[in-house]
Amino acid sequence: MTLHSARTGAIGVVPPDDVDAARTALKPRTETPGPLKGIHADLLKGGFLVPKGTNEAYLVNDSYQTRYLERGLHLIVMPTEQCNFRCVYCYESFKRGEMSPEVEASVRKLVDGQPDLDHLTLSWFGGEPLMAREVVFRLTDYLRASCARRGATFLCHATTNGYYLDPDYVDRVVPAGLQHFQITLDGVQEEHDKRRISADGEPTFDKIWGNLRYLRKSDHEFTASIRHNYDPDNFARFDEFIEMLRAEFAGDSRFAVELSPIGKWGGANDDNLNVCEGRDLVTSLFEAKRKLSAMGFRDSLAMSMMEPNGSTCYAANPRSFVIGPTAELYKCTVELDYHDRNVVGRLLPDGTLDLDWKKMALWTETDGMDEGKKCTTCYFRPSCHGAVCPKEWMDEPECGCPPVKLGIGQQLNLIRTESLFQKPVNAGPTCPRG
């Protein structure tokens, strides 16, 4: 018997001898007299049982509202919108080039001007961020030192295609503070090179694979989540792909695998994409996760997505901003400036944020928690609060649930068998939609 409390994030396995007692205690409106011992005490500690009179709905709502009191800051910085790839499912337009020194200076001033900063999460995004590799290096090094001076924690993550993550650059940028990577491989070489093609039409798999192998051979402290974007076609060769991963990376705790179904994200090629949708998506996702588990790979997002607020979109966080290369401020990295509602302000030269609060509210307050919406009575509410995708709520009559919730039983079984209670790969704030 495996239990999950969305309010506390606790996951526990009930010993067989205690299952009957646990089932009885967990029945709605059941009172268990104290003092609690054994399995009952464990259930109380994990939040599966609560003291009489506790208003759990209030606690859940209070937890979500504390995001407005956050002393942390999440910056998704786009040092360029250019990219050396032309992936078949890409939605970006590659309008703007490298961030200027003036905007770079404004980012430094923004962070230095936060008097009560407790923690900074810096996420590099593009385009391909490492096309502006010196901007990435300079700002990472500076902001790491800035946080160290004031005693604030610093976490730096890059979403990169991995092509420019060569040995010389790794040896410079990892010690500077960039220690977490998401690098995409879309299957075996043949399948990957059909989907992730260079801008000049050349294959890309070999270069990325070589860079990953160097990371594995290095002594650097880092984590790398190998993201696999899959569709019905490359999924047919998934076994072959994960055997390659097992032979090269299994046993190295710095590496994990993240699975994401390819979607129609607004790109010019959407109509030509063959994608997994609906229940087929959930079925294929957990089938793939089971195979990865058997190979010894951790799911880099499994635990974090089930924690309190863990399946809320970063765009719903009032302390999360996307900074474009020419100082535009966005909330969503999928929408960027394709819709005016996502352009929520500008980063000014002195490091202050000039924000349109009406647009900000569209992203931070558009969720499933209005009276009458399905999310208000959902058991998974503490994890997503109906804010799995504010964009979807604005565009569709109803927002779908996160895949982790749709397959909650399978997810719990995987966590149990994978022994994911060890320290997870830190993937940084993510989009629950992929």
N, C-alpha and C positions, 0 to 999 in steps of 0.2 A: 504494500500500500504506500503510494507516494503522494505527498501533500504539498500544496503550494499556497502561500498566503500572498495575494497581490498587494495587500496593504503594507506588509513588512518586508516582502521579498524572500521570506524564509521558504526553503525547500527541505523536506524531511522524508525519510523512509521509516515507516512504522514497522518494528519487528513483528513477525507473524504471531507471536504469543500475545501481542498487545492490540491486534487489529480490532477485535470485537469491542474492547473497552474504548478504543479511539472512535470507532463508528458510532457508538452510543453517545459519547460525549459531544460529538460533532453534529448531532441531529439538531435542526432548528428549534429554538426555544427550550433547549435542554439546560437545566441547571446542575452543575457538578459541585457538590459541597466540598469545602476546604477543611483542613489544609491539603493542598494538592501535592501528590507525590508521584514518582515514576513517570509513566507516559502522560498523565494529566499535567504534571509540572512542565514537561517538555512542550506540550501543546500550548500551554499558557506562554511560555518563553518565546515561542515562534509566532505568536499572534493568532493561532488557530482557535484558541479560547480567549475570551476577554472578560475582565471583571464586570460583574453585573452593573448595569447603569451606563456602561460605556457607549457613547454615540460614535460608532465607527464612521458613519457618513461625514460627520463633522471633522474627524481626524483626517480623513482622506482629502476633503476639500481644503482643510488648513494646510496640509502638506503641499498641495498643488499651488496654493496662493503664495507660499513662501518664495516662489520664483521671483516675485516682485521685490523681495528683500535680499536677494542674492548679492553677495560681495564678490562673486566671480564674474568673469567675462569670457565669452566665447567669440572669437574672431575667425571667420572663414575668409582668408585673404586670397584674392586672385591676382597674382603678380603679372599675369598676362591672360588674355583670352585666346591667344594663338595656340595651335596644337600641331604636332608633327604627325598625328594620326587622322584618319578619316573613317572612323568606325561606322558600320552599317546602321547602327541604331542611335547614333549621336543626334542630339537635339540642339547643339550649340551652333553659333553663327560666326565665331572667331573674329569679332569686329575690331577689338582693341589690342594694341601691342603692349609692350613692357611698361610696367609701373615706373613713373618718373621718380627721381630723387626727392622731389618736393612732396609727393604723396607718401613716399616711404618715410620721410621725416614726420609727416602728420600722424602716421600709424604709431611711431615711437612716442610722439607727444600724447596721443590718446591714452596709451597704456601708462605712461609716466604720470599723467594727470588724474589717475584713479586713486584717491587718497586711502581708501579702505580696501584696496584690492587684496583678496584672500587667495584666489587662484585664477590662472589664465590658461585657457585652452586655445592654442593656435593651430588652425587647420589650413593647410595649403591646398588650393583647389585651382582648377583652370577651366577651359583650355588644359594644357599640360604645364603645370607650375614650374617644372624643372627646365622649361625653355627660358625661364628667367632665373636660372639657378643661382646667380650671384645675389639677386634680390632676396631669394629664399635664405641663402646663407647669412647675409648681413643682418636681416631682421630677426632670424632665429637666434643668432648669437647675441644680438643686442637685447632682445626681450627676455631671453633666459637670464642674462646678467641683471637686468632690471628687476625681475622677480626675485632673484637671489638676494639682492641688496635689501629688499623690504620684507623678506621672509615669506613671500607668496610662493605657492607651488606652481610649477610650470609643466604643461604637457603639450608636446608638439607632434602633429600628425600630418602626413601628406597623402593625398589621393593622387597617385601617379601611375602612368602607364609603364613605368619602370625602364624605359628605353635609355634615358639619360642618367640612370642611377648606377653609373659605372664605378669601378673600384676607386679611382682617384677622388671622385666626389664623395663617395661613401666615407672614405677615410677622413674627410674634412667636415662633412655636415653632421654626422652622427655625434662626434664629440662636441659639436657646437650646440646640440640640444634636440635635433630632429631624430627621434628614436622610435617613431611608430609609423608604419607604412601600410597602405592598402595598394596592392599591385594586382592588376587583372591579367588572368590567362583564361581564354575562352575555349579551353579544351586542348586536345593534342595539336601538334603543330599544324596539320592540314586544316583542322576546324578553326583554330585561332586565326590563322592567316586569311581565312575567308571573311572574318568579321572585323578584325582589328588590323587594318591595312595602313601603311604609312601614307603621308600626304602625296608622295611621289609614286604610289602604287606598289611599293616593295613590301615583302613579308617582314614581320617584326618579331616572331616567336623566338628565334635563335638568340637575338641580342638580349631580350628580357630574361630568357632562361640562363644565359651566361652571367648576367648581373645577379640573379637570385642565387646561383651557385656560389658566387663570390661572397655574398652576404652570409651564406651558411658556413663557409670555410673561415670567415673572419671571427675575431674574438670580441667584436663590438657587442655592447648591450643594446638590444633593440627588440622590437616585435614586428613581425610582418604577417599581415593577413592576405593570403592569396585569394582574391575574389574571382569566382567563376560565374560569369553570366551565361545562363543556359537557356536553350530553346529546345523544342522537340527533336531537332536535327542533331545538334552536338551532344544532347543527352544520350543518344543512342550509343555514343562511344565513351560514356562517362567512366565505365570500368577501366578502360584502357588509360584514360587520363589520370585517374587517381592511383593507378599502379605506378605511373611515372612519378607522381608526387611522393608516393610511399618510398620508392627506391632512393629518392634524392633527399627528402626532408623529414620523413618520419623519425621520431626519436629526438628531434631538436625542438625543445619547448618554445623556442622563439617564433616558430612558424605555426600558423593555424590556417584554416580554410573557411571562407565565407561564401555562401551560395546565394545567388540572386537571379530570379527569373528575368529574362529580357522583356522589357515592356515597350509599349508605344508611348514614348515620352514627349512627343511633339516634333520629332524630326521629319525631314522631307521624305524619308524612306519608310515611314510608318506603315503605309498600306502594303508594303512588300514583305513585312516581317511575319514570320511564323512564330507565335508566342504561346506560352502555357498560360491558361486563364482559368478562373473559377476553381472548382474542386480539383481539376487536373493539376493546377498549380500546387496546391497543398500536398496532394499525393506524390507528385514528382519531387517536391522539396524534401519531404521526410524520407522518401526512398533513398535519395542521394545522401542525406545526413546519416542514415543507418550504414550505408556503405563506407562513408568516411570514418565513422566511429569504429567499424571493424578494422580499418587500416591504422587506427591509433591517432587520428587527427581530431583536435578539438574544434568545436564550432565557436568561432571568435565572438559571436553575439548572443549565444544561447542564454547565458545567465543575465546579462545586462538588460535584455529586452523584457525580462520578467520581473525586474525590480520595480519599486515604486517610481512612477514617472518614466520608466525605462523604455516605453513604447510611444512616448510623445515625440513629435517632430521637433527638431531644433528650431524650426521657423516659429513655433509657438512660444519659444523662450524669449521674454522681453530683453534679456541680456545677451542675445546672440545676434550677430550681424555679419552679413557678407559684404566685404569691401572690394569693390571693383578696381581695376588698374588705374582709372581716372577719378577715383574717390567717390563713386556712386555707392550708396548703401542699399542693399537688398535684404530680403528675409529668406527667400527660397532659391536654392541653386539650380533648380529645374526651370523655374519661371524667368529668372534673371530680369532683363528689361523688355521681355516679349509682351509684358502686360504692365501698364502704368501702376497698377495697385501694388506691385512688388518693389517699385522704386520708392523706398520709404524715407530717403533723405540723402545728405552728403556729409562726408568727413571734411571739415573745414581745415584750413592751413594751420590753425593753432591747436588742432587735435580735438576740438569739440565736435559733437554730433548735432547736426541740424536736422531734426526729425519731423516728419509729418505724423502726428500722433493718431490721426484718424486712420491712416493707412496701417500704422503699427497695430492698431486695435483689430483690424481685419485679420491679421495673422495670429495675434496672441489671444484673442477672445472668440475666434470662430472655431467651435468644437461641438461635441455632441452632448453638452451638459445643459442645454436649454430644456425647460419643462416639456415633457412629452416625447423627447427624443430617446431612442433605445439605450443610449449609453448610461443614462441616469440610474438604471437598475441592473447594470451588467456587473458580474463578479470580477471582470478584468479591469473595471474602471480605474482602480488605483494605479495601474500600469500605463494606461493610455489616455484616460480622461476624455475620450472621444477626439483627441487632438493628434491622432496618428497621421493625419494629413489635412491641414487647414485648406490647402489648395483644392483638394477634392470636395470638401464641404462647400466651398464657394462655387465650384463648377458643376457639381452633381446634386441630384435631389437628396442623396444619402451617401455617407462615406462608408466604405467597407472596413471590416475589422482587420487588424494586423494578422499576417499569416501565423504568427506564433500563438495567437489566441484561437484561431480556427483549428489548429492541430495541437491543442494544449496537452492532451493525453499522450500523444506521441512525443511531444517535446519533453515532457517530464520523464518519460521512459528513457529517452536519449541522454538526458542529463544524468540520470542514475547510472546508466551503463557506461557512459564516457568518463565518469569520475571527474566531472567538470568543477568540483568544489575546490580545485587548485586555482591559483591566480590566473584569471583570464587574460587573453591578449587585449590590450587597451586600444580599442578601435577608434576612440574619440566619439563625440556626438554623431549619431547617424540618422539617416532617414529610414524609418521603419518600413517604408514602401520599397526600399532598395535604391 
